[in-house]
Each structure stands twice: as structure tokens, then as C-alpha cells.
Amino acid sequence: MEAATGVEPSPIDVYLRGHRGPDPAHPEVLCSQQASDRLDQYGQEMVRHHGENFDWRKGPIDPEVLHASGGGKVHGRYSMFTGVVDSRDIRTRRGSSS
């Protein structure tokens, strides 16, 4: 993606590219309702945590928001961004706040 645009893609850009639907005329339509729902839940949680003015589509992935929006680590994995977020980030942040 970076070679084509000259801009490093955000993790959301990569997620969208990896989950795009079959119709190239509608890149906003993802491959499944589940992929769309996960992204929507993450976006809503990012707005709740960081405010309306935060550009969550271009910002870094927030491990705490990812954990909250996906219901934790079901079956030991996040609902999205597996391999992007180090799960130790959640334990470290929680441990440091208590």
C-alpha cells in the first residue's frame, strides 16, 4: 500500500484493504457483516475514549479500546488486529493503574 500511495497506511487502512468486499466500485463495503461490525464497534469505542475530534482511522490502535470493543480476548485472541497489538499492553496498563 505504501509503495502505491507514498504514504504509510494506518492499521485501519490495512484492515479495510484486507477485508474489502468483492465490488471494487464500493470499497467501503467489507467482505462480511462481522468485519463491518467489528470495525464499527472499535470506532464507537474510540470515540467514547478519545472524543469526537480524534481521527481513530489514522491514529494508532489503542489496546484498551480494542479489548473493550471486542469483549476481551475471546479464545485467546482479539476480535481484530491480531498480531498488531501486543496483549501484554493490556496487562501492563491495568497493572500500572491499580
N, C-alpha and C positions, 0 to 999 in steps of 0.2 A: 504494500500500500504506500509506503513512504517513497519508494522509487517512482511510483506513478504520479504522486502529487507533490513531492518535495517537502512534505510535512509529516512529522512523526504522528501516527494515529494514536488516539486515546484508546484505552481498553474498551470503552463503549463502542468506538468506531470498529474495532476488531470484532467485538461481539456481533454487531449489526452485520458486518460483512460475512461472518461465519454462519449466521443464522438467517440469511436473506432467503426470501421465497423464490418460487420458480419464475416469476414475472419480472424481468429486468426493468420494465416500464414503471413498476411500483416497488422501489427498493425499501420503502418504509414498511411493507408487509413482510413479516418474518415467516420462517418456514413452518412454524406451528403456533397454536394459540398459547401453549405453555411457554414458549420462548418470549412471546409478546407479554404475557402476564408477569413473568419473572422480571423483565426489564421495567415494566410499569411499576411493579411493587418496589423495586430498588429505587427508581426515580422518585416516587412518592415519599419514601423514607428519607432519601437525601434532602428533599425539600423540607421535610419536618425537622431534620437535624441541622441543616446548614442555611435554611432560608430560601425564599423565592428568588433572590438575586444570584445565588450560587449556580454556576454553569456545570451541573453534575455530569453532563455529557462530555465535557472536556477535562474535567478535574480528575484527580487520582481516585482510585477505588478506596472507599472507606470500609475497612474490615468490620467495624462495629455495625455499620448500616447494612452491610451485606449479610451479616449474621442475623440481624433483627428482621430484615425484609424477607429472608428465605426460611425463617423458622429454625435457625441454628444450622447444625451440620447433620442433616439427615443422612443416615448410612455413612457417616464419617466424611462427607463432602458437602461443600457449599452448593447451593442451587445453581450458581453460575460463577464464572471466573475461577474455576478450579485450576490450580497451578499458577494463578496470577497473584493470589493473596496467600501469604504465609499464615497458617492458622495459629501460629504462636503469637501473632499480633493481638489476637483477642485475649488470650490468657494474660499477656504482659500488660495490656491496658487495664483489664479488670483487676489484676493483681495490684497494680500501682495505685488504683483509685480507692482500694479498700483499706 
